[in-house]
């Protein structure tokens, strides 16, 4: 087992979540994990609620300006915070 400090990666995920929420997007935890690592083209959908369920917009994340880059952890890594 390898121990690694994931403080920076946790900060990156929170910054990406703030950007998604600020744009009106909604994600599952798994979706946030994938988006944070750049999967799915690095974009998410907004809207789709209320009377106009089909009014969705796709937004691209600028990883460098939002979080200093993509999260560089694999899905298999289990982490412990110090």
PDB file with SEQRES, HELIX, SHEET and CRYST1 records, atoms N, CA, C and O in Angstrom:
SEQRES   1 A   82  UNK UNK UNK UNK UNK UNK UNK UNK UNK UNK UNK UNK UNK          
SEQRES   2 A   82  UNK UNK UNK UNK UNK UNK UNK UNK UNK UNK UNK UNK UNK          
SEQRES   3 A   82  UNK UNK UNK UNK UNK UNK UNK UNK UNK UNK UNK UNK UNK          
SEQRES   4 A   82  UNK UNK UNK UNK UNK UNK UNK UNK UNK UNK UNK UNK UNK          
SEQRES   5 A   82  UNK UNK UNK UNK UNK UNK UNK UNK UNK UNK UNK UNK UNK          
SEQRES   6 A   82  UNK UNK UNK UNK UNK UNK UNK UNK UNK UNK UNK UNK UNK          
SEQRES   7 A   82  UNK UNK UNK UNK                                              
HELIX    1 AA1 UNK A    7  UNK A   22  1                                  16    
HELIX    2 AA2 UNK A   29  UNK A   36  1                                   8    
HELIX    3 AA3 UNK A   39  UNK A   42  5                                   4    
HELIX    4 AA4 UNK A   63  UNK A   67  1                                   5    
SHEET    1 AA1 2 UNK A  43  UNK A  47  0                                        
SHEET    2 AA1 2 UNK A  56  UNK A  60 -1                                        
CRYST1    1.000    1.000    1.000  90.00  90.00  90.00 P 1           1          
ATOM      1  N   UNK A   1       0.839  -1.170   0.000  1.00  0.00           N  
ATOM      2  CA  UNK A   1       0.000   0.000   0.000  1.00  0.00           C  
ATOM      3  C   UNK A   1       0.888   1.239   0.000  1.00  0.00           C  
ATOM      4  O   UNK A   1       1.864   1.325   0.746  1.00  0.00           O  
ATOM      5  N   UNK A   2       0.535   2.178  -0.839  1.00  0.00           N  
ATOM      6  CA  UNK A   2       1.279   3.431  -0.918  1.00  0.00           C  
ATOM      7  C   UNK A   2       0.440   4.554  -0.318  1.00  0.00           C  
ATOM      8  O   UNK A   2      -0.747   4.674  -0.622  1.00  0.00           O  
ATOM      9  N   UNK A   3       1.046   5.367   0.524  1.00  0.00           N  
ATOM     10  CA  UNK A   3       0.358   6.512   1.120  1.00  0.00           C  
ATOM     11  C   UNK A   3       0.708   7.757   0.322  1.00  0.00           C  
ATOM     12  O   UNK A   3       1.868   7.973  -0.030  1.00  0.00           O  
ATOM     13  N   UNK A   4      -0.301   8.577   0.038  1.00  0.00           N  
ATOM     14  CA  UNK A   4      -0.080   9.788  -0.739  1.00  0.00           C  
ATOM     15  C   UNK A   4      -0.973  10.894  -0.190  1.00  0.00           C  
ATOM     16  O   UNK A   4      -2.141  10.662   0.123  1.00  0.00           O  
ATOM     17  N   UNK A   5      -0.424  12.080  -0.078  1.00  0.00           N  
ATOM     18  CA  UNK A   5      -1.195  13.252   0.324  1.00  0.00           C  
ATOM     19  C   UNK A   5      -2.019  13.706  -0.879  1.00  0.00           C  
ATOM     20  O   UNK A   5      -1.455  14.017  -1.929  1.00  0.00           O  
ATOM     21  N   UNK A   6      -3.325  13.749  -0.744  1.00  0.00           N  
ATOM     22  CA  UNK A   6      -4.203  14.124  -1.849  1.00  0.00           C  
ATOM     23  C   UNK A   6      -4.882  15.473  -1.600  1.00  0.00           C  
ATOM     24  O   UNK A   6      -5.955  15.741  -2.140  1.00  0.00           O  
ATOM     25  N   UNK A   7      -4.261  16.307  -0.793  1.00  0.00           N  
ATOM     26  CA  UNK A   7      -4.830  17.617  -0.481  1.00  0.00           C  
ATOM     27  C   UNK A   7      -5.034  18.451  -1.740  1.00  0.00           C  
ATOM     28  O   UNK A   7      -6.088  19.065  -1.904  1.00  0.00           O  
ATOM     29  N   UNK A   8      -4.054  18.481  -2.624  1.00  0.00           N  
ATOM     30  CA  UNK A   8      -4.162  19.273  -3.858  1.00  0.00           C  
ATOM     31  C   UNK A   8      -5.282  18.724  -4.737  1.00  0.00           C  
ATOM     32  O   UNK A   8      -6.072  19.494  -5.283  1.00  0.00           O  
ATOM     33  N   UNK A   9      -5.354  17.415  -4.876  1.00  0.00           N  
ATOM     34  CA  UNK A   9      -6.388  16.805  -5.703  1.00  0.00           C  
ATOM     35  C   UNK A   9      -7.781  17.077  -5.138  1.00  0.00           C  
ATOM     36  O   UNK A   9      -8.720  17.317  -5.898  1.00  0.00           O  
ATOM     37  N   UNK A  10      -7.922  17.043  -3.818  1.00  0.00           N  
ATOM     38  CA  UNK A  10      -9.208  17.354  -3.187  1.00  0.00           C  
ATOM     39  C   UNK A  10      -9.589  18.801  -3.464  1.00  0.00           C  
ATOM     40  O   UNK A  10     -10.752  19.090  -3.747  1.00  0.00           O  
ATOM     41  N   UNK A  11      -8.620  19.718  -3.387  1.00  0.00           N  
ATOM     42  CA  UNK A  11      -8.867  21.121  -3.692  1.00  0.00           C  
ATOM     43  C   UNK A  11      -9.313  21.282  -5.148  1.00  0.00           C  
ATOM     44  O   UNK A  11     -10.244  22.035  -5.434  1.00  0.00           O  
ATOM     45  N   UNK A  12      -8.650  20.575  -6.068  1.00  0.00           N  
ATOM     46  CA  UNK A  12      -9.015  20.645  -7.483  1.00  0.00           C  
ATOM     47  C   UNK A  12     -10.460  20.187  -7.698  1.00  0.00           C  
ATOM     48  O   UNK A  12     -11.217  20.828  -8.427  1.00  0.00           O  
ATOM     49  N   UNK A  13     -10.833  19.091  -7.070  1.00  0.00           N  
ATOM     50  CA  UNK A  13     -12.192  18.566  -7.220  1.00  0.00           C  
ATOM     51  C   UNK A  13     -13.210  19.578  -6.704  1.00  0.00           C  
ATOM     52  O   UNK A  13     -14.247  19.788  -7.334  1.00  0.00           O  
ATOM     53  N   UNK A  14     -12.925  20.205  -5.569  1.00  0.00           N  
ATOM     54  CA  UNK A  14     -13.840  21.211  -5.026  1.00  0.00           C  
ATOM     55  C   UNK A  14     -13.957  22.423  -5.944  1.00  0.00           C  
ATOM     56  O   UNK A  14     -15.051  22.965  -6.103  1.00  0.00           O  
ATOM     57  N   UNK A  15     -12.858  22.858  -6.551  1.00  0.00           N  
ATOM     58  CA  UNK A  15     -12.904  23.994  -7.477  1.00  0.00           C  
ATOM     59  C   UNK A  15     -13.727  23.643  -8.723  1.00  0.00           C  
ATOM     60  O   UNK A  15     -14.482  24.477  -9.224  1.00  0.00           O  
ATOM     61  N   UNK A  16     -13.582  22.420  -9.216  1.00  0.00           N  
ATOM     62  CA  UNK A  16     -14.363  21.981 -10.375  1.00  0.00           C  
ATOM     63  C   UNK A  16     -15.833  21.916 -10.001  1.00  0.00           C  
ATOM     64  O   UNK A  16     -16.690  22.321 -10.786  1.00  0.00           O  
ATOM     65  N   UNK A  17     -16.137  21.411  -8.807  1.00  0.00           N  
ATOM     66  CA  UNK A  17     -17.518  21.360  -8.338  1.00  0.00           C  
ATOM     67  C   UNK A  17     -18.112  22.765  -8.242  1.00  0.00           C  
ATOM     68  O   UNK A  17     -19.264  22.969  -8.626  1.00  0.00           O  
ATOM     69  N   UNK A  18     -17.357  23.727  -7.742  1.00  0.00           N  
ATOM     70  CA  UNK A  18     -17.820  25.121  -7.676  1.00  0.00           C  
ATOM     71  C   UNK A  18     -18.152  25.652  -9.071  1.00  0.00           C  
ATOM     72  O   UNK A  18     -19.157  26.339  -9.252  1.00  0.00           O  
ATOM     73  N   UNK A  19     -17.316  25.338 -10.047  1.00  0.00           N  
ATOM     74  CA  UNK A  19     -17.547  25.800 -11.424  1.00  0.00           C  
ATOM     75  C   UNK A  19     -18.813  25.176 -12.004  1.00  0.00           C  
ATOM     76  O   UNK A  19     -19.592  25.849 -12.679  1.00  0.00           O  
ATOM     77  N   UNK A  20     -19.010  23.891 -11.738  1.00  0.00           N  
ATOM     78  CA  UNK A  20     -20.208  23.202 -12.231  1.00  0.00           C  
ATOM     79  C   UNK A  20     -21.449  23.803 -11.589  1.00  0.00           C  
ATOM     80  O   UNK A  20     -22.416  24.124 -12.281  1.00  0.00           O  
ATOM     81  N   UNK A  21     -21.427  23.954 -10.283  1.00  0.00           N  
ATOM     82  CA  UNK A  21     -22.569  24.502  -9.559  1.00  0.00           C  
ATOM     83  C   UNK A  21     -22.854  25.943  -9.987  1.00  0.00           C  
ATOM     84  O   UNK A  21     -24.011  26.325 -10.156  1.00  0.00           O  
ATOM     85  N   UNK A  22     -21.798  26.738 -10.161  1.00  0.00           N  
ATOM     86  CA  UNK A  22     -21.956  28.121 -10.586  1.00  0.00           C  
ATOM     87  C   UNK A  22     -22.551  28.265 -11.976  1.00  0.00           C  
ATOM     88  O   UNK A  22     -23.127  29.302 -12.304  1.00  0.00           O  
ATOM     89  N   UNK A  23     -22.413  27.235 -12.789  1.00  0.00           N  
ATOM     90  CA  UNK A  23     -22.960  27.242 -14.148  1.00  0.00           C  
ATOM     91  C   UNK A  23     -24.325  26.582 -14.232  1.00  0.00           C  
ATOM     92  O   UNK A  23     -24.906  26.480 -15.313  1.00  0.00           O  
ATOM     93  N   UNK A  24     -24.836  26.136 -13.095  1.00  0.00           N  
ATOM     94  CA  UNK A  24     -26.149  25.499 -13.089  1.00  0.00           C  
ATOM     95  C   UNK A  24     -26.127  24.021 -13.414  1.00  0.00           C  
ATOM     96  O   UNK A  24     -27.170  23.432 -13.695  1.00  0.00           O  
ATOM     97  N   UNK A  25     -24.953  23.416 -13.380  1.00  0.00           N  
ATOM     98  CA  UNK A  25     -24.845  21.986 -13.662  1.00  0.00           C  
ATOM     99  C   UNK A  25     -25.107  21.139 -12.430  1.00  0.00           C  
ATOM    100  O   UNK A  25     -24.985  21.605 -11.298  1.00  0.00           O  
ATOM    101  N   UNK A  26     -25.466  19.898 -12.669  1.00  0.00           N  
ATOM    102  CA  UNK A  26     -25.674  18.941 -11.586  1.00  0.00           C  
ATOM    103  C   UNK A  26     -24.992  17.639 -11.975  1.00  0.00           C  
ATOM    104  O   UNK A  26     -25.138  17.163 -13.101  1.00  0.00           O  
ATOM    105  N   UNK A  27     -24.244  17.064 -11.034  1.00  0.00           N  
ATOM    106  CA  UNK A  27     -23.518  15.826 -11.301  1.00  0.00           C  
ATOM    107  C   UNK A  27     -23.689  14.855 -10.143  1.00  0.00           C  
ATOM    108  O   UNK A  27     -23.943  15.252  -9.006  1.00  0.00           O  
ATOM    109  N   UNK A  28     -23.545  13.585 -10.457  1.00  0.00           N  
ATOM    110  CA  UNK A  28     -23.415  12.576  -9.409  1.00  0.00           C  
ATOM    111  C   UNK A  28     -21.963  12.580  -8.939  1.00  0.00           C  
ATOM    112  O   UNK A  28     -21.113  13.214  -9.564  1.00  0.00           O  
ATOM    113  N   UNK A  29     -21.677  11.890  -7.862  1.00  0.00           N  
ATOM    114  CA  UNK A  29     -20.297  11.773  -7.387  1.00  0.00           C  
ATOM    115  C   UNK A  29     -19.439  11.097  -8.458  1.00  0.00           C  
ATOM    116  O   UNK A  29     -18.314  11.526  -8.717  1.00  0.00           O  
ATOM    117  N   UNK A  30     -19.966  10.047  -9.077  1.00  0.00           N  
ATOM    118  CA  UNK A  30     -19.222   9.358 -10.133  1.00  0.00           C  
ATOM    119  C   UNK A  30     -18.987  10.297 -11.319  1.00  0.00           C  
ATOM    120  O   UNK A  30     -17.910  10.285 -11.916  1.00  0.00           O  
ATOM    121  N   UNK A  31     -19.987  11.104 -11.660  1.00  0.00           N  
ATOM    122  CA  UNK A  31     -19.839  12.061 -12.751  1.00  0.00           C  
ATOM    123  C   UNK A  31     -18.800  13.125 -12.437  1.00  0.00           C  
ATOM    124  O   UNK A  31     -18.027  13.515 -13.312  1.00  0.00           O  
ATOM    125  N   UNK A  32     -18.776  13.598 -11.195  1.00  0.00           N  
ATOM    126  CA  UNK A  32     -17.771  14.573 -10.771  1.00  0.00           C  
ATOM    127  C   UNK A  32     -16.381  13.958 -10.819  1.00  0.00           C  
ATOM    128  O   UNK A  32     -15.423  14.614 -11.226  1.00  0.00           O  
ATOM    129  N   UNK A  33     -16.268  12.710 -10.407  1.00  0.00           N  
ATOM    130  CA  UNK A  33     -14.987  12.009 -10.455  1.00  0.00           C  
ATOM    131  C   UNK A  33     -14.476  11.923 -11.893  1.00  0.00           C  
ATOM    132  O   UNK A  33     -13.311  12.219 -12.159  1.00  0.00           O  
ATOM    133  N   UNK A  34     -15.337  11.524 -12.809  1.00  0.00           N  
ATOM    134  CA  UNK A  34     -14.950  11.415 -14.213  1.00  0.00           C  
ATOM    135  C   UNK A  34     -14.613  12.782 -14.805  1.00  0.00           C  
ATOM    136  O   UNK A  34     -13.607  12.930 -15.499  1.00  0.00           O  
ATOM    137  N   UNK A  35     -15.452  13.777 -14.531  1.00  0.00           N  
ATOM    138  CA  UNK A  35     -15.206  15.121 -15.046  1.00  0.00           C  
ATOM    139  C   UNK A  35     -13.889  15.671 -14.521  1.00  0.00           C  
ATOM    140  O   UNK A  35     -13.139  16.293 -15.273  1.00  0.00           O  
ATOM    141  N   UNK A  36     -13.597  15.456 -13.260  1.00  0.00           N  
ATOM    142  CA  UNK A  36     -12.368  15.970 -12.645  1.00  0.00           C  
ATOM    143  C   UNK A  36     -11.117  15.391 -13.295  1.00  0.00           C  
ATOM    144  O   UNK A  36     -10.078  16.049 -13.349  1.00  0.00           O  
ATOM    145  N   UNK A  37     -11.220  14.160 -13.786  1.00  0.00           N  
ATOM    146  CA  UNK A  37     -10.088  13.515 -14.446  1.00  0.00           C  
ATOM    147  C   UNK A  37     -10.065  13.761 -15.944  1.00  0.00           C  
ATOM    148  O   UNK A  37      -9.174  13.267 -16.635  1.00  0.00           O  
ATOM    149  N   UNK A  38     -11.041  14.525 -16.467  1.00  0.00           N  
ATOM    150  CA  UNK A  38     -11.050  14.888 -17.880  1.00  0.00           C  
ATOM    151  C   UNK A  38     -11.755  13.907 -18.784  1.00  0.00           C  
ATOM    152  O   UNK A  38     -11.637  14.001 -20.006  1.00  0.00           O  
ATOM    153  N   UNK A  39     -12.485  12.971 -18.216  1.00  0.00           N  
ATOM    154  CA  UNK A  39     -13.198  11.999 -19.041  1.00  0.00           C  
ATOM    155  C   UNK A  39     -14.455  12.634 -19.622  1.00  0.00           C  
ATOM    156  O   UNK A  39     -14.945  13.635 -19.101  1.00  0.00           O  
ATOM    157  N   UNK A  40     -14.967  12.065 -20.681  1.00  0.00           N  
ATOM    158  CA  UNK A  40     -16.171  12.587 -21.309  1.00  0.00           C  
ATOM    159  C   UNK A  40     -15.947  13.895 -22.036  1.00  0.00           C  
ATOM    160  O   UNK A  40     -16.890  14.658 -22.248  1.00  0.00           O  
ATOM    161  N   UNK A  41     -14.722  14.161 -22.418  1.00  0.00           N  
ATOM    162  CA  UNK A  41     -14.430  15.384 -23.147  1.00  0.00           C  
ATOM    163  C   UNK A  41     -14.326  16.615 -22.275  1.00  0.00           C  
ATOM    164  O   UNK A  41     -14.165  17.721 -22.789  1.00  0.00           O  
ATOM    165  N   UNK A  42     -14.415  16.449 -20.960  1.00  0.00           N  
ATOM    166  CA  UNK A  42     -14.280  17.580 -20.049  1.00  0.00           C  
ATOM    167  C   UNK A  42     -15.452  18.533 -20.072  1.00  0.00           C  
ATOM    168  O   UNK A  42     -15.288  19.723 -19.804  1.00  0.00           O  
ATOM    169  N   UNK A  43     -16.637  18.029 -20.389  1.00  0.00           N  
ATOM    170  CA  UNK A  43     -17.807  18.898 -20.424  1.00  0.00           C  
ATOM    171  C   UNK A  43     -18.936  18.297 -19.596  1.00  0.00           C  
ATOM    172  O   UNK A  43     -18.942  17.105 -19.288  1.00  0.00           O  
ATOM    173  N   UNK A  44     -19.893  19.158 -19.242  1.00  0.00           N  
ATOM    174  CA  UNK A  44     -21.057  18.730 -18.474  1.00  0.00           C  
ATOM    175  C   UNK A  44     -22.268  19.486 -18.987  1.00  0.00           C  
ATOM    176  O   UNK A  44     -22.135  20.503 -19.667  1.00  0.00           O  
ATOM    177  N   UNK A  45     -23.454  18.983 -18.657  1.00  0.00           N  
ATOM    178  CA  UNK A  45     -24.695  19.604 -19.116  1.00  0.00           C  
ATOM    179  C   UNK A  45     -25.314  20.434 -18.010  1.00  0.00           C  
ATOM    180  O   UNK A  45     -25.206  20.105 -16.829  1.00  0.00           O  
ATOM    181  N   UNK A  46     -25.964  21.517 -18.412  1.00  0.00           N  
ATOM    182  CA  UNK A  46     -26.712  22.346 -17.480  1.00  0.00           C  
ATOM    183  C   UNK A  46     -28.173  22.339 -17.892  1.00  0.00           C  
ATOM    184  O   UNK A  46     -28.528  21.847 -18.963  1.00  0.00           O  
ATOM    185  N   UNK A  47     -29.001  22.882 -17.041  1.00  0.00           N  
ATOM    186  CA  UNK A  47     -30.422  23.009 -17.366  1.00  0.00           C  
ATOM    187  C   UNK A  47     -31.124  21.675 -17.349  1.00  0.00           C  
ATOM    188  O   UNK A  47     -30.684  20.731 -16.693  1.00  0.00           O  
ATOM    189  N   UNK A  48     -32.210  21.608 -18.070  1.00  0.00           N  
ATOM    190  CA  UNK A  48     -32.974  20.374 -18.149  1.00  0.00           C  
ATOM    191  C   UNK A  48     -34.029  20.239 -17.074  1.00  0.00           C  
ATOM    192  O   UNK A  48     -34.688  19.203 -16.985  1.00  0.00           O  
ATOM    193  N   UNK A  49     -34.201  21.258 -16.259  1.00  0.00           N  
ATOM    194  CA  UNK A  49     -35.215  21.199 -15.207  1.00  0.00           C  
ATOM    195  C   UNK A  49     -36.443  22.010 -15.567  1.00  0.00           C  
ATOM    196  O   UNK A  49     -36.448  22.738 -16.560  1.00  0.00           O  
ATOM    197  N   UNK A  50     -37.456  21.885 -14.779  1.00  0.00           N  
ATOM    198  CA  UNK A  50     -38.663  22.691 -14.970  1.00  0.00           C  
ATOM    199  C   UNK A  50     -39.449  22.280 -16.193  1.00  0.00           C  
ATOM    200  O   UNK A  50     -39.438  21.116 -16.592  1.00  0.00           O  
ATOM    201  N   UNK A  51     -40.137  23.251 -16.788  1.00  0.00           N  
ATOM    202  CA  UNK A  51     -41.022  22.972 -17.919  1.00  0.00           C  
ATOM    203  C   UNK A  51     -40.257  22.655 -19.200  1.00  0.00           C  
ATOM    204  O   UNK A  51     -40.761  21.928 -20.057  1.00  0.00           O  
ATOM    205  N   UNK A  52     -39.054  23.188 -19.338  1.00  0.00           N  
ATOM    206  CA  UNK A  52     -38.276  23.002 -20.568  1.00  0.00           C  
ATOM    207  C   UNK A  52     -37.184  21.963 -20.348  1.00  0.00           C  
ATOM    208  O   UNK A  52     -36.001  22.302 -20.372  1.00  0.00           O  
ATOM    209  N   UNK A  53     -37.551  20.736 -20.139  1.00  0.00           N  
ATOM    210  CA  UNK A  53     -36.599  19.673 -19.832  1.00  0.00           C  
ATOM    211  C   UNK A  53     -35.569  19.458 -20.939  1.00  0.00           C  
ATOM    212  O   UNK A  53     -34.476  18.963 -20.667  1.00  0.00           O  
ATOM    213  N   UNK A  54     -35.889  19.813 -22.155  1.00  0.00           N  
ATOM    214  CA  UNK A  54     -34.960  19.589 -23.259  1.00  0.00           C  
ATOM    215  C   UNK A  54     -33.986  20.744 -23.461  1.00  0.00           C  
ATOM    216  O   UNK A  54     -33.107  20.666 -24.319  1.00  0.00           O  
ATOM    217  N   UNK A  55     -34.132  21.813 -22.683  1.00  0.00           N  
ATOM    218  CA  UNK A  55     -33.273  23.000 -22.844  1.00  0.00           C  
ATOM    219  C   UNK A  55     -31.962  22.809 -22.090  1.00  0.00           C  
ATOM    220  O   UNK A  55     -31.735  23.440 -21.058  1.00  0.00           O  
ATOM    221  N   UNK A  56     -31.107  21.940 -22.607  1.00  0.00           N  
ATOM    222  CA  UNK A  56     -29.818  21.665 -21.970  1.00  0.00           C  
ATOM    223  C   UNK A  56     -28.703  22.329 -22.755  1.00  0.00           C  
ATOM    224  O   UNK A  56     -28.772  22.480 -23.975  1.00  0.00           O  
ATOM    225  N   UNK A  57     -27.682  22.717 -22.024  1.00  0.00           N  
ATOM    226  CA  UNK A  57     -26.511  23.331 -22.643  1.00  0.00           C  
ATOM    227  C   UNK A  57     -25.282  22.558 -22.187  1.00  0.00           C  
ATOM    228  O   UNK A  57     -25.178  22.190 -21.017  1.00  0.00           O  
ATOM    229  N   UNK A  58     -24.365  22.314 -23.088  1.00  0.00           N  
ATOM    230  CA  UNK A  58     -23.133  21.623 -22.750  1.00  0.00           C  
ATOM    231  C   UNK A  58     -22.045  22.661 -22.507  1.00  0.00           C  
ATOM    232  O   UNK A  58     -21.809  23.527 -23.348  1.00  0.00           O  
ATOM    233  N   UNK A  59     -21.383  22.574 -21.357  1.00  0.00           N  
ATOM    234  CA  UNK A  59     -20.334  23.525 -20.997  1.00  0.00           C  
ATOM    235  C   UNK A  59     -19.020  22.784 -20.863  1.00  0.00           C  
ATOM    236  O   UNK A  59     -18.952  21.706 -20.272  1.00  0.00           O  
ATOM    237  N   UNK A  60     -17.980  23.377 -21.419  1.00  0.00           N  
ATOM    238  CA  UNK A  60     -16.630  22.817 -21.379  1.00  0.00           C  
ATOM    239  C   UNK A  60     -15.879  23.414 -20.190  1.00  0.00           C  
ATOM    240  O   UNK A  60     -15.915  24.627 -19.983  1.00  0.00           O  
ATOM    241  N   UNK A  61     -15.204  22.580 -19.412  1.00  0.00           N  
ATOM    242  CA  UNK A  61     -14.397  23.041 -18.279  1.00  0.00           C  
ATOM    243  C   UNK A  61     -13.013  23.452 -18.775  1.00  0.00           C  
ATOM    244  O   UNK A  61     -12.374  22.718 -19.528  1.00  0.00           O  
ATOM    245  N   UNK A  62     -12.560  24.612 -18.356  1.00  0.00           N  
ATOM    246  CA  UNK A  62     -11.178  25.034 -18.600  1.00  0.00           C  
ATOM    247  C   UNK A  62     -10.399  24.646 -17.339  1.00  0.00           C  
ATOM    248  O   UNK A  62     -10.313  25.420 -16.385  1.00  0.00           O  
ATOM    249  N   UNK A  63      -9.841  23.450 -17.353  1.00  0.00           N  
ATOM    250  CA  UNK A  63      -9.197  22.885 -16.162  1.00  0.00           C  
ATOM    251  C   UNK A  63      -8.076  23.766 -15.611  1.00  0.00           C  
ATOM    252  O   UNK A  63      -7.930  23.898 -14.396  1.00  0.00           O  
ATOM    253  N   UNK A  64      -7.294  24.364 -16.493  1.00  0.00           N  
ATOM    254  CA  UNK A  64      -6.165  25.171 -16.034  1.00  0.00           C  
ATOM    255  C   UNK A  64      -6.620  26.399 -15.249  1.00  0.00           C  
ATOM    256  O   UNK A  64      -6.060  26.700 -14.195  1.00  0.00           O  
ATOM    257  N   UNK A  65      -7.621  27.105 -15.749  1.00  0.00           N  
ATOM    258  CA  UNK A  65      -8.055  28.312 -15.042  1.00  0.00           C  
ATOM    259  C   UNK A  65      -8.922  28.003 -13.825  1.00  0.00           C  
ATOM    260  O   UNK A  65      -8.916  28.761 -12.856  1.00  0.00           O  
ATOM    261  N   UNK A  66      -9.661  26.906 -13.862  1.00  0.00           N  
ATOM    262  CA  UNK A  66     -10.546  26.564 -12.745  1.00  0.00           C  
ATOM    263  C   UNK A  66      -9.793  25.894 -11.609  1.00  0.00           C  
ATOM    264  O   UNK A  66      -9.982  26.243 -10.444  1.00  0.00           O  
ATOM    265  N   UNK A  67      -8.932  24.921 -11.946  1.00  0.00           N  
ATOM    266  CA  UNK A  67      -8.323  24.097 -10.893  1.00  0.00           C  
ATOM    267  C   UNK A  67      -6.845  23.829 -11.094  1.00  0.00           C  
ATOM    268  O   UNK A  67      -6.290  22.952 -10.433  1.00  0.00           O  
ATOM    269  N   UNK A  68      -6.197  24.551 -11.979  1.00  0.00           N  
ATOM    270  CA  UNK A  68      -4.770  24.324 -12.195  1.00  0.00           C  
ATOM    271  C   UNK A  68      -4.459  23.043 -12.928  1.00  0.00           C  
ATOM    272  O   UNK A  68      -3.324  22.566 -12.881  1.00  0.00           O  
ATOM    273  N   UNK A  69      -5.438  22.471 -13.605  1.00  0.00           N  
ATOM    274  CA  UNK A  69      -5.238  21.243 -14.366  1.00  0.00           C  
ATOM    275  C   UNK A  69      -6.200  20.152 -13.959  1.00  0.00           C  
ATOM    276  O   UNK A  69      -6.994  20.316 -13.033  1.00  0.00           O  
ATOM    277  N   UNK A  70      -6.121  19.041 -14.658  1.00  0.00           N  
ATOM    278  CA  UNK A  70      -6.965  17.882 -14.357  1.00  0.00           C  
ATOM    279  C   UNK A  70      -6.441  17.163 -13.122  1.00  0.00           C  
ATOM    280  O   UNK A  70      -5.260  17.260 -12.789  1.00  0.00           O  
ATOM    281  N   UNK A  71      -7.321  16.447 -12.454  1.00  0.00           N  
ATOM    282  CA  UNK A  71      -6.933  15.624 -11.309  1.00  0.00           C  
ATOM    283  C   UNK A  71      -6.194  14.407 -11.856  1.00  0.00           C  
ATOM    284  O   UNK A  71      -6.681  13.721 -12.755  1.00  0.00           O  
ATOM    285  N   UNK A  72      -5.026  14.153 -11.307  1.00  0.00           N  
ATOM    286  CA  UNK A  72      -4.183  13.061 -11.801  1.00  0.00           C  
ATOM    287  C   UNK A  72      -4.186  11.870 -10.848  1.00  0.00           C  
ATOM    288  O   UNK A  72      -3.135  11.415 -10.397  1.00  0.00           O  
ATOM    289  N   UNK A  73      -5.360  11.385 -10.558  1.00  0.00           N  
ATOM    290  CA  UNK A  73      -5.514  10.157  -9.772  1.00  0.00           C  
ATOM    291  C   UNK A  73      -6.360   9.197 -10.591  1.00  0.00           C  
ATOM    292  O   UNK A  73      -7.276   9.618 -11.298  1.00  0.00           O  
ATOM    293  N   UNK A  74      -6.056   7.919 -10.499  1.00  0.00           N  
ATOM    294  CA  UNK A  74      -6.889   6.947 -11.198  1.00  0.00           C  
ATOM    295  C   UNK A  74      -8.117   6.663 -10.337  1.00  0.00           C  
ATOM    296  O   UNK A  74      -8.149   6.975  -9.147  1.00  0.00           O  
ATOM    297  N   UNK A  75      -9.097   6.079 -10.949  1.00  0.00           N  
ATOM    298  CA  UNK A  75     -10.340   5.756 -10.238  1.00  0.00           C  
ATOM    299  C   UNK A  75     -10.095   4.717  -9.150  1.00  0.00           C  
ATOM    300  O   UNK A  75     -10.873   4.621  -8.201  1.00  0.00           O  
ATOM    301  N   UNK A  76      -9.039   3.949  -9.278  1.00  0.00           N  
ATOM    302  CA  UNK A  76      -8.749   2.865  -8.334  1.00  0.00           C  
ATOM    303  C   UNK A  76      -8.047   3.322  -7.051  1.00  0.00           C  
ATOM    304  O   UNK A  76      -7.931   2.547  -6.101  1.00  0.00           O  
ATOM    305  N   UNK A  77      -7.585   4.565  -7.018  1.00  0.00           N  
ATOM    306  CA  UNK A  77      -6.846   5.045  -5.846  1.00  0.00           C  
ATOM    307  C   UNK A  77      -7.820   5.330  -4.710  1.00  0.00           C  
ATOM    308  O   UNK A  77      -8.825   6.017  -4.888  1.00  0.00           O  
ATOM    309  N   UNK A  78      -7.504   4.796  -3.559  1.00  0.00           N  
ATOM    310  CA  UNK A  78      -8.266   5.093  -2.352  1.00  0.00           C  
ATOM    311  C   UNK A  78      -7.410   6.060  -1.554  1.00  0.00           C  
ATOM    312  O   UNK A  78      -6.198   5.872  -1.443  1.00  0.00           O  
ATOM    313  N   UNK A  79      -8.023   7.084  -1.004  1.00  0.00           N  
ATOM    314  CA  UNK A  79      -7.220   8.116  -0.358  1.00  0.00           C  
ATOM    315  C   UNK A  79      -7.604   8.306   1.105  1.00  0.00           C  
ATOM    316  O   UNK A  79      -8.723   8.020   1.531  1.00  0.00           O  
ATOM    317  N   UNK A  80      -6.636   8.795   1.840  1.00  0.00           N  
ATOM    318  CA  UNK A  80      -6.823   9.163   3.234  1.00  0.00           C  
ATOM    319  C   UNK A  80      -6.298  10.589   3.392  1.00  0.00           C  
ATOM    320  O   UNK A  80      -5.197  10.906   2.941  1.00  0.00           O  
ATOM    321  N   UNK A  81      -7.074  11.426   4.019  1.00  0.00           N  
ATOM    322  CA  UNK A  81      -6.649  12.804   4.232  1.00  0.00           C  
ATOM    323  C   UNK A  81      -5.871  12.894   5.525  1.00  0.00           C  
ATOM    324  O   UNK A  81      -6.239  12.263   6.516  1.00  0.00           O  
ATOM    325  N   UNK A  82      -4.773  13.687   5.530  1.00  0.00           N  
ATOM    326  CA  UNK A  82      -3.959  13.807   6.752  1.00  0.00           C  
ATOM    327  C   UNK A  82      -4.698  14.514   7.864  1.00  0.00           C  
ATOM    328  O   UNK A  82      -4.151  14.693   8.952  1.00  0.00           O  
TER     329      UNK A  82                                                      
END                                                                             
